[in-house]
């Protein structure tokens, strides 16, 4: 099973990027709960921050 999830904004649209980042930060618990409920595999958070996959 593969779960590709991504979001993007045009490079020059800094305001939109900041708005999306803020919304994701505010709703992180909700997104985590949905992913957990649907058993979507997650990468290790430390690996994501370091830019590597586990």
Backbone as CSV, one residue per row, in Angstrom:
resi,resn,N_x,N_y,N_z,CA_x,CA_y,CA_z,C_x,C_y,C_z
1,UNK,0.831,-1.176,0.000,0.000,0.000,0.000,0.882,1.248,0.000
2,UNK,0.488,2.252,-0.750,1.242,3.497,-0.820,0.316,4.650,-0.477
3,UNK,0.798,5.549,0.335,0.041,6.735,0.713,0.883,7.960,0.382
4,UNK,0.644,8.588,-0.757,1.336,9.821,-1.112,0.467,10.997,-0.710
5,UNK,1.022,11.848,0.136,0.306,13.030,0.588,1.247,14.218,0.411
6,UNK,0.780,15.244,-0.269,1.637,16.418,-0.437,0.789,17.673,-0.568
7,UNK,1.439,18.795,-0.333,0.812,20.103,-0.516,1.881,21.007,-1.091
8,UNK,1.449,22.002,-1.832,2.415,22.932,-2.405,1.783,24.302,-2.599
9,UNK,2.640,25.278,-2.678,2.235,26.641,-3.025,3.294,27.182,-3.981
10,UNK,2.885,28.076,-4.832,3.867,28.689,-5.741,4.975,29.335,-4.923
11,UNK,6.181,29.236,-5.417,7.349,29.769,-4.715,7.154,31.234,-4.316
12,UNK,6.559,32.009,-5.210,6.392,33.445,-4.933,5.211,33.744,-4.001
13,UNK,4.402,32.750,-3.659,3.221,32.968,-2.812,3.549,32.646,-1.351
14,UNK,4.411,33.453,-0.769,4.860,33.259,0.613,3.696,33.357,1.599
15,UNK,2.764,34.271,1.351,1.621,34.442,2.257,0.785,33.165,2.323
16,UNK,0.558,32.536,1.181,-0.217,31.293,1.162,0.542,30.183,1.890
17,UNK,1.846,30.083,1.662,2.644,29.060,2.343,2.552,29.231,3.855
18,UNK,2.662,30.463,4.321,2.578,30.716,5.758,1.191,30.381,6.302
19,UNK,0.163,30.696,5.541,-1.209,30.392,5.963,-1.438,28.881,6.062
20,UNK,-0.954,28.144,5.068,-1.092,26.682,5.082,-0.295,26.092,6.244
21,UNK,0.933,26.560,6.442,1.750,26.069,7.559,1.059,26.307,8.898
22,UNK,0.476,27.497,9.062,-0.208,27.825,10.314,-1.429,26.930,10.517
23,UNK,-2.203,26.717,9.453,-3.384,25.852,9.551,-2.983,24.424,9.902
24,UNK,-1.924,23.931,9.272,-1.456,22.575,9.581,-0.996,22.476,11.032
25,UNK,-0.316,23.488,11.510,0.142,23.487,12.902,-1.045,23.498,13.865
26,UNK,-2.052,24.342,13.563,-3.247,24.421,14.422,-4.019,23.115,14.449
27,UNK,-4.102,22.426,13.330,-4.948,21.243,13.203,-4.157,19.932,13.234
28,UNK,-2.896,19.997,13.672,-2.040,18.805,13.656,-2.657,17.630,14.410
29,UNK,-3.211,17.874,15.571,-3.811,16.791,16.353,-4.948,16.127,15.580
30,UNK,-5.755,16.941,14.890,-6.854,16.394,14.091,-6.321,15.546,12.933
31,UNK,-5.309,16.062,12.243,-4.722,15.314,11.121,-4.098,14.018,11.613
32,UNK,-3.380,14.081,12.741,-2.774,12.865,13.305,-3.841,11.831,13.649
33,UNK,-4.952,12.291,14.219,-6.028,11.367,14.595,-6.635,10.695,13.356
34,UNK,-6.846,11.456,12.300,-7.405,10.884,11.069,-6.446,9.848,10.485
35,UNK,-5.178,10.201,10.403,-4.188,9.258,9.860,-4.107,7.998,10.712
36,UNK,-4.163,8.163,12.025,-4.129,7.013,12.939,-5.387,6.151,12.754
37,UNK,-6.557,6.787,12.674,-7.813,6.049,12.512,-7.834,5.211,11.235
38,UNK,-7.216,5.745,10.177,-7.172,5.028,8.900,-5.910,4.181,8.738
39,UNK,-5.142,4.110,9.815,-3.915,3.290,9.865,-2.935,3.630,8.739
40,UNK,-2.773,4.920,8.490,-1.801,5.367,7.492,-0.416,5.282,8.125
41,UNK,0.505,4.551,7.504,1.854,4.449,8.074,2.517,5.822,8.111
42,UNK,3.288,6.067,9.163,3.945,7.362,9.348,5.451,7.164,9.418
43,UNK,6.177,8.127,8.946,7.627,8.122,9.097,7.974,8.524,10.511
44,UNK,9.094,8.053,10.985,9.606,8.476,12.277,9.853,9.983,12.224
45,UNK,9.340,10.723,13.194,9.450,12.180,13.191,10.894,12.663,13.187
46,UNK,11.777,12.019,13.918,13.184,12.405,13.934,13.832,12.243,12.574
47,UNK,13.468,11.197,11.852,14.019,10.963,10.510,13.531,12.030,9.554
48,UNK,12.269,12.454,9.687,11.727,13.478,8.804,12.446,14.794,9.029
49,UNK,12.699,15.151,10.269,13.352,16.407,10.567,14.801,16.415,10.081
50,UNK,15.414,15.256,10.058,16.805,15.159,9.603,16.884,15.020,8.092
51,UNK,15.730,14.908,7.423,15.720,14.797,5.978,16.078,13.414,5.466
52,UNK,15.850,12.400,6.284,16.137,11.025,5.869,14.947,10.145,6.205
53,UNK,14.860,9.005,5.555,13.787,8.060,5.842,14.323,6.959,6.718
54,UNK,13.466,6.387,7.559,13.918,5.330,8.474,14.295,4.055,7.732
